[in-house]
Structures are given as structure tokens and as C-alpha cells.
């Protein structure tokens, strides 16, 4: 359990550095957007390429996907329905809120949580693959279509195929399926670039917190707290129900599905929103609040089901 708390502490420390940089104005007002775009267009695709190039391509089809993917889809749809009924947000804000309520931090926190609670990092693979291959392309297509210079319908349908994170995932899966092991000399530049992804996203997120109002307040308070409640309570509960009674899982497998679904909202959602300047405040607040609340939720799940 100390490893899980250590993972949260490391993330908080980097975000705090970003906040200090934003407070001092050292990099200027444009720095958060620049770092977000750097992470989104350059570093994150490289990181996903390396991650999926070593993944088990059959993991996405495992029974665990019933719980992880099923809960993510149901929670995202529930958020979209409730938010549209209550607030009538734009399509882009609706997409950002739906991702905020269902897109878990499978990379930064999912791996250490899987190692320290479940004893095996591979448990996070199904949710990671589903998010980058299904959820991210759909959400990014909606965000891209919300721009003033929105492309044609045909271009919009093909937009996910040209999105950097999707291209990085596709190339990584192709490499994994081929069984080819590239020479280390060819991978070293990609590894250097990939190392930027997490710190750049966290620093950009931290800088965005400077001068921001109290999270969960203001005009977006209702949407923020709806997304947080769905993420921290409804999603792990739904994953448990689908895993136990839908897929017939028990023991460690059921614990894995529940724990991975209880992870907080990923910083990638903020990066996606900031890259298209749609729903950035909503994503920022949900990430912060869901991360804080996920600690007792994860500990409780580990104690009850572990």
C-alpha cells in the first residue's frame, strides 16, 4: 500500500512544481498550452507506441474487458444523458465530461496500483488498450468536430486515423503482433521523447491550477461533481457488478477489474481538452477531485475484496 501512496505523492509533487512555475510566470502565459500540445502531439504517441509494442495483443479480448470497458461505456453514457438533460452543454463539453467520468489513469497510476495491490502490472492492459483504441478516438473526433473550422463529415470520420495518439497505438500494436524486436539503437530516441509525456502533462496541469477558482465551484460545479461521483463511486461499483455477475469473475480477477475502474481520471483528458480548448476547466477540476477521493476508495476496495 505504501507503493500506491508513493505513486500519488510523486504525481502531486510534479503538479506542485508546475503550480510554482505558473505562479512565478517563468515560462509565460502560453506555457501550459504549449506543454499540453507537446505531450499530446509528440511525447504521448511515443509513450503509447512503446507501451503497446510490448503488450499482449489478446489482453483486450479478455473477460476482464466486460467489467472495465462495460463500466466505462455505461458511466460515460450516463454522464452524457444526465448532463444533457440538466445543463444542455455543447457536444465538446459533453465529450470532455464523459471522458472525465470514465477515462482512468491507467498509465501513471494504473501500473503501480496493479503492482502493489494486485501483484501483476498486466491487469491494467485491458483498460489501457480499450481507452487508447476506442475511447480516445471517439472523444477526439468530437473535440475536433467542435472547432470553428470543423472538417467535413468524411474527414471527421477519418479524423481518429490521423490522431497522433491513435497512430502511436496502432504502430505499437503492429510491432507487438509482428513479434519483431527492434534494435535498441532505434528505440532510444523514441524512449527519450516518450519520457516527456507524463512530466509535461503534469507540469501543464499544475500551471493551469495557478489563479484558478476553487475546484468544484462556479458555473460548472454541477457537472464537475456529477463526473466525480460517477468516476469514484459509480464506475467501480458497475465494474464489480459486471465482472462478478456478467463475466463470472472472482478472486484476484474481480479485484483487478474493480481496482482499475476505481482509478482517478487521467491527465490525458486534460491534455485532450486543452489541445482543442474545449472543456479544460471541467477536466482540470474533475482530475484534481477524483484523484484526491480515489485514495480512500482504492484503499477500501483493497481491504474489502483483497
N, C-alpha and C positions, 0 to 999 in steps of 0.2 A: 504493500500500500504506500510505503514511503516513496517508491519509484513513481507512482501515479502523481502524488502530490508534488514531487520534484519536477515532473513534466509541466504541471500547471505553473509552478514557480518560475521555470525557465521562460515560458511564454510571457508571463506577467512582467518579468524583468526587461525583456526586449521591448515590449509595448511601452513600459515606463521610460525607456531611453528615447523612444520615438516621441513620447509626450514632451520630454525635456527639450528635444531638438525643435519641436514645433513651438514650444514656449519661448525659446531664445530667438526664433526666426532665423536660425543659422543657414538654412537651405532655401529660404524664401517661401512665399505662399503657394507656389506651384509644385513644391516638392512632393506632397502626398499623392497628387495625381500622377506625377512622373514616376514615382516608385511603384505605384499600382500598375501602371501600364508596362513598366519594365518587368514586373513579376508576371503579369498576365500574358504578355506577348512574347517574352523571351525565356525567362527562367522557369516558370511553371511547366510549359511544354517540355522543356528538357528534363525536369524532375519526373514528370509523369512517364516520359519515354523510358527513363532508367528504371523506374519502379515497375512498370508493366512488362518490361523486357525480361524480367526475372520472375514474373508471376505465373501461376498455374492457370492456363487458359480454360481449364474445366471448372475453376472455382466459381465463376459467375453463374454456372448452372447447378450449383449445389443446392440441397434442400434448405440451407440457411437463407438462401435468397428469398424464400417465401416470406420469412419474417422481416428481414432487413429491407428488401425492396418493397414488399407489400405495405409495410408500415409507413415508409417514406411517401409512397404514392397516395395512400389514404389520407395521411396528415396534410400533404400539400393540397389535395383536392378539398379537404375540409376547410383549410385556411382560405383558399380561394373562394369557396362558397360563402363562408361567413363574412369575410371581408367585403365581398361584392354586395352582399345583402345589406350590410350595415353602413359601409362608407363609400361605395362606388369608386374605388381608386382606378387609376389608369392601368392599362394592361401591363406596362413595365413595372409599376409599383406592385401590382398584384403578383407578378412573376418573382420579384425580389422578396416579397413577403412569404410566398410559398416556398422558395428556396431557403429562406431564413428559418422556417419552421421545420424543415425536413432534411437539410443537407448537412451531414455531420462532419466533424473534424476528424476524418478517418486517417489523415496523414500525420499531422503534428502530434495529436493526442491518441489516435486510434492504435498506433503501433506500441507506444509504451504501456497503454492500458491493457492491450492484448497480452503483452509480455508479462506484466506484473500481476494481473488479475487472472488471466486465463492460461498463462504459461506458454503461449504459442502466438507469434505475430501473424500467422497465416489466417487467423479467424477474421481479420479485418479485410481480407482480399475481396470477398463478395460485395460488400457495401462500397468499397473503393471503386471497383470495376463498374458497378451499376451507376454510381454517381457520375463518373467521368465519361461513360459511354452513352448514358441515357438522359440523366437529369440535367447535366451541364449543357449539352447541345440544345435541348428543348428550351431551357431558360435563356440561353444566349441568343437563340433565334428570336425570342420575344423581345429581348432588350434591343437587339439590332433593328428590329422592325419598328421600334418606337421612336427612332431618330427622325428629325425633320426631313433628312434626305434618305428616308427609308427606301430600300431597294424594291424591285418588282417582286411579285409573288413567287415566280420561278427562282429568282435569285435568293429570296428569303428561304425557300425550301432547301436550297443547296448551301445556305449560309453555314450550317454546322460543319459541313465538309471542309470549309475553308477557315474554320476557327482554330487558332494555334493550339489550344489545349486538346482539341479533338484530334488534330493531326499528330500531335505528340503521342497521344494514347494509341492511335491506330498503328503508328510506326513501331511503338513498343510491343504491341500485341503481335504484329507481324514478325518481329525479331524473335519473340518468345516461341511462336508457333514454328518458326524455321529451325530452331534448335542450334542456330549458328552462334558461336561465341566470338564476338569481335575482339580484335587485339586491344590491349589496354591503352596503347598509344592513341587509338581512335576514340576511345571513350573519355579520356582525361579532360579534353576541352569541354565536353558535354557535362561532365561532373562538376567542373568549376562553375559553369553557368548555372547548373541546377542548384548549387549551393546558395545562390542568391534568392531563390524563390521564397522560402519561409521568412528569413530576416527582412527582406524587402517588404513583404506583405505586412508583417507585424509592425515594422517601423512606420509604414504608411498609415496603418490603423492607429497607432499611438499618436502620430502627429494630428490625425483627424479629431482626436479627443480634446486637444487643446482649444479652449474657448467654447466648447460645445456645451449646450444646456444639460441639466441632469438627465441621465438616460431614463427612458420610460415616462417622460413628461412631455407636455406640449400637445400640439395638434395630432401627433402620431401615437400618442400614448396608448390608445385602444388597440391599434394594430400591432404595436410592439409587444404589449402584454399578451395578446392573443397568440402571437407567434412563439413567445417564450413558454407559455403554458402548454401549447401543443408540442413544442420541442422537448421540454424537460419532463413532462408527465404523460401526455397522450401517446407520443411516439414509442417510448419504451414499453408502455402498457400494451399498445397494439402489437408491437413486435413479439412480446411474450405470448399473447393470445394466439397470434398466427403461427408462431413457432411451435407452441405446445399442442394446440388443437387442430391447426391447419397442416403442419408438416410432421407432426408426431415426434418432435424433438424432446429430449430430456437431458438431465445432467449438464455436462460442460457445454454441449452444443446449444442447449436452450439458454444457458447463462451467457454464452458468447453473443447470441442474437440480441438478447436484452441489453447487454452492456454496450455493444457497438451502437445500438439505436439510442442509447441514453447519452452519447457523447454530445458536447455542445455544438452550436452552429459553427461551421468552418469559416476561417478568414477569407477563403476563396469567394464566398458570397459577397463580401465587401469589395474584393478586388473586381469581381464581375460588375457589380453595381457602379463602382467608381469609374471603371473603364468606359461605361456608357452614360455616366452621370444620371442614373435613374435609381431612386430609392436608396441613396447612400446612407442617409441618416437612419432610416429604418434598419438597414443591415447592420450598421455600426452598433446601435443600441441593443439589438437582439443578440448579437455576438457577445457583447460585454455581459449582459444579464444572464444569458443562458450558460455562459462559462462559469460565472460565479455560483449559480444554482446547481450546476451539474456535479459539483464536488460532493455535496451530501447525497444526491441521488445515486451517483455511482457507488459511493461507499455503502449506502443502504442496500442496493441491489446485490453487491458482492457479499454482504453479510447474510442476507435472506436466502439467496439462491446458491451461494458458494458453499 
